[in-house]
């Protein structure tokens, strides 16, 4: 059996076509670096060709479908290679994760890692109409669209895109899915068939919270408009917008952080919310109070319970649920006079 290290490594690289059939060029290059493929003497293009599926083989490479099939049969005849496939895949994944932690990956338009300020919409009223946040004209007549002007994005995003995102975010925020999955589900309707790219970019957004905001520095890396942006840039803009919406729509409380506040700008004024979790067994409860800019209604639902409060004029209303459970998600709906469509928030009781 030929156990020449260089030849075996070349054969293992070709096996990656089976292990990573949908790998992108970025993934291929990362895998090459993790494996130290430069030691093989292959050029970056040849390394990528080994990792990436090729529907139209280059005549320079000399590989045909029949030859590739023959080589794969030879690989399995080696005996020891198939036995280590699973182990090799696990090691490759671990190595890539370690490399990504040491050297955070870049967004497609970045040449170096940049630190961006993280300023969410509800933290700063000055974000509305500021130079670093792109004002948008939200389409539709919903009174809830005014908050979309406060999203801190590098360039202007069409109002239709933001209203569609808001609708999707109100649905996914009610699930118990991980943040990255929620982001992908919120934007995938805008980019059909781009699930792999969205998952990759969502991972960057989630793993790099410092980049979730947008500043004038970040804006320099984008074109002047959403329409002129590359598809990957449009995906990232949509993911960033969805993340801000989901964060604002989520009120997470715990024993260590029993109180949290949120606000949402409407055409009628500011809706202010305050959720308070009381973990004391003798007074275990969840209370949400709202300052309504107009008459309206507030309801808290979950685990078979419902609490509703309403008033006909601007002012304070409150709802309360007894014996809330840690890990439970409670849906909070706010309605204002002038728009019967509720805005959906969630209150999560988390451990800690």
C-alpha positions as CSV (number, residue, x, y, z in Angstrom):
1,X,0.0,0.0,0.0
2,X,1.3,3.4,-0.9
3,X,1.5,5.5,2.3
4,X,3.4,8.5,0.8
5,X,2.0,11.3,3.0
6,X,1.7,13.8,0.2
7,X,-0.2,11.4,-2.0
8,X,-2.5,10.3,0.8
9,X,-3.2,14.0,1.6
10,X,-4.1,14.7,-2.0
11,X,-6.5,11.7,-2.0
12,X,-8.1,12.9,1.2
13,X,-8.6,16.4,-0.3
14,X,-10.4,14.8,-3.2
15,X,-12.6,12.9,-0.7
16,X,-13.8,16.2,0.6
17,X,-15.9,16.4,-2.5
18,X,-18.1,13.8,-0.9
19,X,-17.8,15.2,2.6
20,X,-18.5,18.8,1.6
21,X,-20.6,18.6,-1.6
22,X,-22.1,22.0,-1.2
23,X,-19.0,23.8,0.1
24,X,-18.5,27.4,-1.2
25,X,-15.2,28.7,-2.4
26,X,-14.7,30.5,0.9
27,X,-15.2,27.2,2.8
28,X,-12.8,25.4,0.4
29,X,-10.1,28.0,1.0
30,X,-10.6,27.8,4.8
31,X,-10.4,24.0,4.7
32,X,-7.2,24.2,2.6
33,X,-5.7,26.6,5.2
34,X,-6.8,24.4,8.1
35,X,-5.2,21.4,6.5
36,X,-2.0,23.2,5.6
37,X,-2.5,22.4,1.9
38,X,0.4,24.7,1.0
39,X,2.7,21.9,2.0
40,X,1.4,19.9,-0.9
41,X,2.7,22.4,-3.4
42,X,-0.7,22.9,-5.0
43,X,-1.7,26.3,-6.2
44,X,-4.8,27.9,-4.5
45,X,-6.8,27.3,-7.7
46,X,-5.8,23.6,-7.8
47,X,-6.7,23.3,-4.1
48,X,-10.1,24.8,-4.7
49,X,-10.6,22.5,-7.7
50,X,-10.0,19.5,-5.4
51,X,-12.5,20.7,-2.8
52,X,-15.2,22.2,-5.0
53,X,-17.6,20.1,-7.3
54,X,-16.9,20.8,-10.9
55,X,-19.6,20.3,-13.5
56,X,-17.3,21.4,-16.3
57,X,-13.7,20.1,-15.6
58,X,-10.9,22.3,-16.9
59,X,-8.9,20.8,-19.8
60,X,-5.8,22.0,-18.0
61,X,-6.5,19.9,-14.9
62,X,-6.8,16.7,-17.0
63,X,-9.6,15.3,-14.9
64,X,-12.6,13.7,-16.6
65,X,-15.6,12.2,-15.0
66,X,-14.4,8.7,-15.7
67,X,-10.9,9.3,-14.3
68,X,-12.4,11.0,-11.2
69,X,-14.7,8.0,-10.7
70,X,-11.7,5.7,-11.1
71,X,-9.6,7.6,-8.6
72,X,-12.5,7.6,-6.0
73,X,-12.7,3.8,-6.4
74,X,-8.9,3.6,-5.8
75,X,-9.4,5.7,-2.7
76,X,-11.8,3.2,-1.2
77,X,-9.6,0.3,-2.1
78,X,-6.9,1.8,0.2
79,X,-8.9,0.4,3.1
80,X,-7.7,2.9,5.7
81,X,-9.2,6.0,4.2
82,X,-12.9,5.1,4.4
83,X,-12.4,4.1,8.0
84,X,-11.3,7.6,9.0
85,X,-13.9,9.6,7.0
86,X,-16.1,10.4,10.0
87,X,-13.1,11.2,12.2
88,X,-11.5,13.4,9.5
89,X,-14.8,15.3,9.1
90,X,-15.0,16.0,12.8
91,X,-11.4,17.1,13.0
92,X,-11.8,19.4,10.0
93,X,-14.9,21.0,11.5
94,X,-13.1,21.5,14.9
95,X,-10.1,22.9,13.1
96,X,-12.2,25.3,11.1
97,X,-14.1,26.5,14.2
98,X,-10.8,27.1,16.0
99,X,-9.4,29.1,13.0
100,X,-12.6,31.2,12.8
101,X,-12.4,32.0,16.5
102,X,-8.8,33.1,16.2
103,X,-9.3,35.0,13.0
104,X,-12.9,36.2,12.6
105,X,-14.1,35.8,9.0
106,X,-14.8,39.0,7.0
107,X,-17.9,40.1,5.4
108,X,-17.7,39.7,1.6
109,X,-16.9,43.4,1.0
110,X,-14.3,43.7,3.9
111,X,-10.6,43.5,3.4
112,X,-9.7,43.7,7.1
113,X,-11.7,43.2,10.4
114,X,-13.4,46.4,11.4
115,X,-14.9,47.4,14.7
116,X,-18.3,49.0,14.4
117,X,-20.3,50.7,17.2
118,X,-23.3,48.7,18.4
119,X,-26.2,51.1,18.8
120,X,-29.7,49.6,18.7
121,X,-32.7,51.6,17.7
122,X,-34.3,51.6,21.2
123,X,-31.1,52.8,22.9
124,X,-30.8,56.1,21.0
125,X,-33.6,58.4,19.8
126,X,-30.9,60.4,18.0
127,X,-30.6,57.5,15.5
128,X,-33.8,58.7,13.8
129,X,-32.8,60.8,10.9
130,X,-29.1,60.8,11.8
131,X,-26.3,60.5,9.2
132,X,-25.2,57.1,10.3
133,X,-28.7,55.6,10.1
134,X,-30.4,55.6,6.8
135,X,-33.9,57.1,7.0
136,X,-36.4,55.1,5.2
137,X,-39.9,55.7,3.9
138,X,-41.8,52.7,5.1
139,X,-44.5,51.7,2.6
140,X,-48.0,51.0,3.7
141,X,-50.3,52.8,6.2
142,X,-49.5,50.8,9.3
143,X,-48.9,53.1,12.3
144,X,-46.1,50.7,13.4
145,X,-43.9,51.6,10.4
146,X,-42.4,54.7,12.0
147,X,-40.0,52.6,14.1
148,X,-38.4,51.4,10.9
149,X,-36.9,54.9,10.4
150,X,-34.9,54.2,13.6
151,X,-33.1,51.2,12.3
152,X,-29.3,51.8,12.4
153,X,-28.3,50.7,8.9
154,X,-25.4,51.9,6.6
155,X,-27.6,52.7,3.6
156,X,-31.2,53.3,2.9
157,X,-33.3,50.1,2.6
158,X,-36.6,50.2,0.7
159,X,-39.6,50.5,2.9
160,X,-41.3,47.5,1.3
161,X,-38.3,45.3,2.3
162,X,-38.5,46.5,5.9
163,X,-42.3,46.1,6.2
164,X,-41.9,42.5,4.9
165,X,-39.1,41.9,7.4
166,X,-41.2,43.3,10.2
167,X,-44.1,40.9,9.4
168,X,-41.7,37.9,9.3
169,X,-39.9,39.0,12.5
170,X,-43.1,39.1,14.4
171,X,-43.7,35.5,13.5
172,X,-40.2,34.0,14.1
173,X,-39.7,35.9,17.4
174,X,-42.5,33.7,18.9
175,X,-40.4,30.5,18.3
176,X,-37.7,29.0,20.5
177,X,-35.2,28.7,17.7
178,X,-31.7,29.9,18.0
179,X,-31.0,33.5,17.0
180,X,-29.2,32.6,13.7
181,X,-32.1,30.4,12.6
182,X,-34.6,33.1,13.4
183,X,-32.6,35.6,11.3
184,X,-32.5,33.2,8.3
185,X,-36.2,32.5,8.5
186,X,-37.0,36.2,8.7
187,X,-35.1,37.1,5.5
188,X,-35.2,33.9,3.4
189,X,-38.5,35.0,1.8
190,X,-36.6,37.9,0.2
191,X,-33.8,35.6,-1.1
192,X,-35.3,32.4,-2.3
193,X,-32.8,29.6,-3.0
194,X,-30.0,31.3,-1.0
195,X,-30.2,29.3,2.1
196,X,-26.6,28.4,2.2
197,X,-25.4,32.0,1.8
198,X,-27.9,33.2,4.3
199,X,-26.8,30.7,6.9
200,X,-23.1,31.7,6.4
201,X,-23.8,35.4,6.7
202,X,-26.2,35.0,9.6
203,X,-23.4,33.1,11.4
204,X,-21.1,36.2,10.9
205,X,-23.8,38.6,12.2
206,X,-24.5,36.5,15.3
207,X,-20.9,35.7,16.0
208,X,-19.8,39.4,15.7
209,X,-22.2,41.5,17.9
210,X,-19.9,44.5,17.5
211,X,-20.7,44.6,13.8
212,X,-24.5,44.6,14.3
213,X,-24.6,48.3,14.3
214,X,-23.8,50.6,11.3
215,X,-21.6,53.7,11.4
216,X,-20.4,56.1,8.8
217,X,-17.2,54.0,8.6
218,X,-19.2,50.9,7.8
219,X,-21.3,52.8,5.3
220,X,-18.1,53.5,3.3
221,X,-18.0,49.8,2.4
222,X,-21.4,49.9,0.9
223,X,-22.7,51.5,-2.3
224,X,-25.1,54.4,-2.1
225,X,-28.3,52.4,-2.3
226,X,-29.7,49.1,-1.5
227,X,-30.5,48.4,-5.1
228,X,-26.9,49.0,-6.1
229,X,-25.5,46.7,-3.4
230,X,-24.2,43.2,-4.3
231,X,-26.5,40.3,-3.4
232,X,-24.4,39.4,-0.3
233,X,-24.5,43.0,0.9
234,X,-28.3,43.1,0.5
235,X,-28.5,39.9,2.5
236,X,-26.4,41.3,5.3
237,X,-28.4,44.6,5.4
238,X,-31.6,42.5,5.7
239,X,-30.1,40.3,8.4
240,X,-28.9,43.4,10.4
241,X,-32.4,45.0,10.0
242,X,-34.1,41.7,11.1
243,X,-31.8,41.4,14.1
244,X,-32.6,44.9,15.4
245,X,-36.3,44.2,14.9
246,X,-36.1,40.9,16.8
247,X,-34.1,42.4,19.6
248,X,-36.5,45.2,20.0
249,X,-39.5,42.8,19.9
250,X,-38.0,40.6,22.6
251,X,-38.2,41.3,26.3
252,X,-36.0,38.8,28.1
253,X,-36.2,38.8,31.9
254,X,-34.6,36.6,34.6
255,X,-34.0,36.4,38.3
256,X,-30.8,38.4,37.9
257,X,-32.4,40.9,35.5
258,X,-36.0,41.0,36.5
259,X,-36.9,44.2,34.7
260,X,-36.5,45.3,31.1
261,X,-37.9,48.1,29.0
262,X,-38.6,48.6,25.3
263,X,-40.1,51.4,23.2
264,X,-41.6,51.5,19.7
265,X,-42.2,54.6,17.7
266,X,-45.6,54.9,16.0
267,X,-47.4,57.4,13.9
268,X,-49.4,58.2,17.1
269,X,-46.5,58.6,19.4
270,X,-44.2,56.4,21.5
271,X,-45.3,53.0,22.9
272,X,-43.4,52.3,26.0
273,X,-43.2,48.8,27.6
274,X,-41.8,47.6,30.9
275,X,-41.8,43.9,31.9
276,X,-41.1,42.8,35.5
277,X,-40.5,39.3,36.6
278,X,-41.0,38.4,40.2
279,X,-39.2,35.1,41.0
280,X,-40.2,35.0,44.7
281,X,-42.2,31.7,45.2
282,X,-44.6,33.6,47.5
283,X,-45.3,36.1,44.7
284,X,-44.3,34.5,41.5
285,X,-45.6,36.6,38.6
286,X,-44.9,38.4,35.4
287,X,-46.2,42.0,35.0
288,X,-46.1,44.1,31.9
289,X,-47.0,47.8,31.9
290,X,-47.4,49.9,28.9
291,X,-47.7,53.7,28.2
292,X,-50.0,54.0,25.3
293,X,-49.9,57.1,23.1
294,X,-53.6,56.7,22.3
295,X,-56.4,54.5,23.4
296,X,-55.6,50.8,22.9
297,X,-55.3,47.3,24.2
298,X,-52.5,45.2,25.7
299,X,-52.7,41.4,26.0
300,X,-50.3,38.8,27.4
301,X,-50.8,35.1,26.4
302,X,-49.0,31.9,27.0
303,X,-49.3,28.4,28.5
304,X,-53.1,28.5,28.4
305,X,-53.3,31.8,30.2
306,X,-54.3,35.3,29.0
307,X,-54.4,38.7,30.6
308,X,-56.0,41.7,28.8
309,X,-56.2,45.4,29.6
310,X,-57.5,48.3,27.5
311,X,-58.3,52.0,27.8
312,X,-60.0,54.6,25.5
313,X,-57.5,57.4,26.0
314,X,-53.7,57.7,26.2
315,X,-52.1,56.5,29.5
316,X,-51.0,53.4,31.4
317,X,-52.3,49.9,31.2
318,X,-51.0,46.7,32.8
319,X,-51.3,42.9,32.4
320,X,-50.2,40.2,34.8
321,X,-49.7,36.4,34.7
322,X,-49.3,34.3,37.8
323,X,-46.8,31.4,38.2
324,X,-44.8,32.0,34.9
325,X,-42.4,29.3,34.0
326,X,-38.7,29.7,33.3
327,X,-38.0,28.9,29.6
328,X,-41.6,29.8,28.6
329,X,-42.3,32.3,25.8
330,X,-45.3,34.6,26.4
331,X,-46.8,36.6,23.5
332,X,-47.4,40.2,24.1
333,X,-49.8,42.1,21.7
334,X,-50.3,45.8,21.5
335,X,-53.1,47.5,19.6
336,X,-53.6,51.2,19.2
337,X,-56.6,53.2,18.0
338,X,-56.4,53.8,14.3
339,X,-54.9,50.4,13.4
340,X,-56.5,47.1,14.4
341,X,-53.4,45.1,13.4
342,X,-51.5,44.3,16.6
343,X,-47.8,44.6,17.0
344,X,-46.4,41.3,18.5
345,X,-43.7,41.3,21.1
346,X,-42.6,38.3,23.2
347,X,-41.6,38.1,26.9
348,X,-39.0,35.3,27.6
349,X,-38.2,34.1,31.1
350,X,-34.6,32.9,30.9
351,X,-32.4,31.2,33.5
352,X,-29.9,33.4,35.3
